[in-house]
Amino acid sequence: MTPNSPDPVELLAELIAIDSVNPDLVPGGAGEGDIADHCGAWLAGRGLEVHRLERRPGRPSLVAVARGTGGGRSLMLNGHLDTVGLAGYDGDPLRPVIRDGRIFGRGAFDMKSGLAAMMAAAVRATRRGPLRGDVVLTCVADEEHASFGTEEVLESFTADAAIVTEPSHLEVTVAHKGFAWFEVHIEGRAAHGSRPELGVDAIAKAGHFLVALEDWGRRLAAGEPHPLLGTGTVHASVIRGGEEPSTYPAHCRITVERRTVPGENADTVEAELAAVLDRAGVPCLLFGVDGGGAHAATEWADLASLRRLTGILTDTIADFCA
């Protein structure tokens, strides 16, 4: 590779080797500090203006800007620094392995490949020649839990359009389901198993809620589908309750995830949301590498797709910001 053409594969291997497990998912996880340091130094060393945002100590996001000459459109590229946990990974999750045109390691697919591609593409595009518009790279914390990193970035930075380099198997994605999480607490009354007249079984009572939840899901599936996303869904993702076999459980907690599609809110809420988007939103699409194993015991990214993604992003930046 020439100095003007940073290699996304080499950069991806460096990023995989850095532990960036989200501590909100895995208590004691390394967080984004080390990988933010690495990305910041890499980008600053290639002439980009780097800003570090760290409202939550130890959970930084980076914004790297290649300033245009003026008068052109700005393009934001967004990728997240954090990964899910390392436990249960098949092999060493922090040792990148290249085999049969694939690179393996935690985060290879979701989504350090996207980070590497957008970083390399920004440098390549700016070195082709002057751009009129700004190129804004946002390397954010906490996508795997609550996305507070992107929220923090958007308070201070915006652009005329955006590309999220989440893995998409090189398919352009212009719509995505949202989600809402709820915790439902069912209260019972603890009692010894031999005294049923004194106890109220919170887990058994939770069964009524779960039946209703399943019926809610059926109603959603039968509803009018969104033309791109289909219908919304709902499911029980976590259930906890009880202390021991011989005790009536006093508490049961169920975590519910609701995947939403545009148009499911009441008219007034939808109008308010549309007004917010019209006033401050960034037109955005998602486009990332091919691969597999996100959150799984073996994770990989296709290297040919990584190189193709980098090339497409480079051309897109050059065209959009010219």
C-alpha positions, 0 to 999 in steps of 0.5 A: 500500500502507498502512503496515500492508500491506508489498508483497511485490512491492516487497520481492522486487525489492529482494532480487533486486537483492542478490547472494547467490550461494553461495560453496560453489557458486561460488568467490568468490560474494558469500554471504549477508552483504548480503542478511542485512543488508537483511532484518535491517534491514527486519524490525527496522524493523517491530518484530521481534526479530532474531537473527543467527547466523554460525558461519561468518564471512560466511555469516549466517542470521537469526532474526526473532521476533514475540513473542506474548502467551503461551499460543498455538502458535508457527509457524516460516517458513523461507526461504533467502538464497542463490542459485546462480550468475549466469553464463549468465543471460539478461540482468542477473540482478540487475536485477528486471524485471516483465513480463506478470505475472511478475518476472524475475531470479536468485532470483525463483523459488528462492526470494527470492519465498518470503522476501518473502512470509513477511516481508510476511505476518508483519508483516501478521499481527502488525499485525492484532492481538495473537497469543498464539503467537510467529511465527519467521522463519528466513532461512537461509544455504546451502540450495543446498549443504549447508543448514548455516544451517537446522542452525545455526538449529535448535540454538537455535530451534524451533516447534510447526509450520513452513512452508518457503516453497520454490517449490511452484506453490502446492501444499502439499507434506508430504513430500520426498525426501532425498539423500546425496552420495558421491564414488567414487575409482577408482585406475589407473596413469599411463603413456604411451599407447604403453606399455599394459603399464605403465598401468591406465586408471582411466576405463575401470575406472570404466565397470564402476562406472557399469554397476553404478550403472545396475543399482542405479537399476533395482533401486530403480525396481522397488522398493516405492514410497513412497505420496507420493514414489515410489521412491528414485533414484541417478545419477552427477552429475559425473565427472572424470579424465585429464590428456591424450590420450596418457596412461593416466589414474591417477585418476577421480572420480565424484560420486553422488547418492542420493535417498532416501524414508522407509523405505529405511534398515535397521529399526534406523536407521529406529527411531533416526530416528523416535525423534529426530523424535518427540523434537525434530522440527517438523511441517513442510510446504512451500508456495511460489509459482508460476514457473519457471527455478530454476537456469536462464538465465531465472528468474521468479516469478508475481506473482499467486501471490506475492500469493496466497501472502502472503495465505495465509501471513498468514491462516495465521499469524493463525489458527495463532498466535492 
